[in-house]
Amino acid sequence: MTQDAGNDDTNHVVAGEGPLRGIRVVELASFHGASAGKLLGDLGAEVVVVEPPGGHAGRSVGPFLDDTPSRETSLWWWNYNTSKKGVVLDLETGEDRNTLRDLLTESDIFLEAEPPGSLEALGIDRAELRHGVPGLVWVSISPFGRSGNDKDRPTTDLTLMAGAGPVWNCGYDDHSLPPVRGGGNQSMNVAAIHAVLGAMVALVHRDATGEGQHVDINMHAALNVTTEVGSYSWLVARETVRRQTGRHASTVPTAPTQVLASDGNYVVLGFPPRSADDYRSILAWLDDLGLGDSFADRVLLEMAVERGGVKITELGQDPVAMEIWNAGRGAMAEIATHLPAQECFDGFQRRGIVCGIVNTPEDLLTDEHSIARGFPVAVNHDDIGRTFTYPGAPVKFGRSPWRISSRAPRVDEHRAEVMERVRKSR
């Protein structure tokens, strides 16, 4: 998140759009559910986030605007609470519990991540609400789901990631180094994707039957799904995958894909060339760089042109095809080591050959590809008279706008509006 200096290429907010326009969500402020509420809001739903007196604890999470801690300057809170309205309710009191119930009577989704049993202890019961609001979709997010022996086990992002498997899959070829935990609050973000998908499926079911459902998100299970072949390799073949630098964990070591470019930055060399035209292009590029005669496996690249390229299906059957495949990867690496990373990336992209670049977060906000897909979004903080560039939608749909419509709410900012809505519902 950076302050926007007026970059015309930055995508500005358009309010009132989105496929979930007209859907009303009540979210109890939490760490585990904040990302899901943000995604629903950014998809166009009206999200009212309910905080306890004094504001949610997430407001105390740094970093802070201008390094000045306060409940209104947490960048964590800003990021995970865009496109929401905010109100404070003290659910320890009967009056505010009734206000919450009134909000829910005219809502489509109730999103919460409270410890199992805590809402029931306050008298906020699913069965009761379902009787009064049969179409309500209740979405719960918790570390191990709402039932089972582990439902009350204490967790952190690290223990969830480690226990579910992603940490085992992440790290370096050098296994004397420990595994690597992915950053960026992955446990809550992965759970959010499952929560939003589950909520939307439940809405489709509700629209067809009139019946709401309980969507119970188990964060441990959601994270385990992200291990790709890791879990399946063990469950099916009792084989354990090994960590690999910058590529998928695998039971069998695969060739490295990250290459240090001439400027000290890294590129990722995905799949080697396959078609004859790809190999012609690689040969011509090697010659242009003055590397053609010194590349030891040039003859294999020329063989690839003569035979019309290499098919993936040939690799396990034809040893010559495998040698050509490896030579193609070697040629890409040779090119990469002689060029700056961005020039290398652009060159492969122009030639239609798979290549990535390892960007810093700052680079992502100024990268022309990120800007073209609408990733940097300028958000106006009218309360302080400043505009900041935020990371935008995680995915881009052709016909379903997904945008940040407003900054995160200040503590109890929308009380008058929310209470008027409650008054009219009574």
Secondary structure, DSSP 4 states (H G I P E B T S, - for coil): -EE----TTSEEP-TT-STTTT-EEEEE--TTTHHHHHHHHHTT-EEEEEE-TT--GGGG-S-BGGG---TT-BHHHHHHTTTEEEEE--TTSHHHHHHHHHHHHT-SEEEE-PPTTHHHHTT--HHHHHHH-TT-EEEEEETT-SSSTTTT----HHHHHHHHSHHHH-S-S-TTSPP----S-HHHHHHHHHHHHHHHHHHHHHHHHS---EEEEEHHHHHHHTTTHHHHHHHHH----B--TTS--BSS-----EEE-TTS-EEE--SPP-BHHHHHHHHHHHHHTT-TTT-TTHHHHHHHHHTTB--GGGTTT-HHHHHHHHHHHHHHHHHHHTS-HHHHHHHHHHTT---EE---HHHHHH-HHHHHTT-EEEEEETTTTEEEEEE--SS--SSS-----SPPPPTTTTHHHHHHHHHHH-
